[in-house]
């Protein structure tokens, strides 16, 4: 797909997330035995979540990825992680920044700077890098919205509806390609398409479940593994992209950050238990 062909990318993205939403509905109804019907008052919040978490996020992400390298895309995609951890400090009274989280943020940022500065360069454009930053922003907004909805709805239900609603925006943007019939669909396309839909269905369901039972700022630290693993996989699978010492060093920094968050999280829990013993 050409870099300028926005419509074709949106058509594929919309179809992917629509199929993913239908997969989640099927699992919820057929395997979990849970009803898929929701109260009317929840439709608008789920629609808005879908537009932010799937529609806008992947509009920016897919078009940003088309303009920059795979390694740089994977790295810049972590901007949303910083935003979630920082904003959680101001949104939730029980999810404040502590030394471990700050150290985790610094380590994650150091890994990103290390890879970006030594292997990619500092070129920045709205159409490429800017779109990836906007994707991170909409992802952060969706994270808090999903956590709020998961208080009253099943995380699986939230995911099924937001994927389906979000796909509609992308499908509308892909109508020109659909009408023109410009895509040639091969067996490899169908295999990758079904696989990517399954990934979205599974990953978002797991993520929303984690948000329901954990603090957003703490579980988000683990998402710093995504840009590093994305960079490694880009180097392995994509031509003209190479795995370097700086990427491996960045992975170590991320591991240090996650370990710091876990250590201070346990320390805080033990301190709270001492201050408020169960009688």
Secondary structure, 3 states (H helix, E strand, C coil): CCCCCHHHHHHHHHHHHHHHHHHHHHHHHHHCCCCCCCCCHHHHHHHHHHHHHHHHHHHHHHHHHCCCCHHHHHHHCCHHHHHHHHHHHHHCCCCCCCHHHHHHHHHHHHHHHHHHHHHHCCCCCHHHHHHHHHHHHHHHHHHHHHHHHCCCCCHHHHHHHHHHHHHHHHHHHCHHHHHHCCCCCCHHHHHHHHHHHHHHHHHHHHHHHHHHHCCHHHHHHHHHHHHHHHHHHHHHHCCCCCCCHHHHHHHHHHHHHHHHHHHHHHHHHHHHHHHCCCC
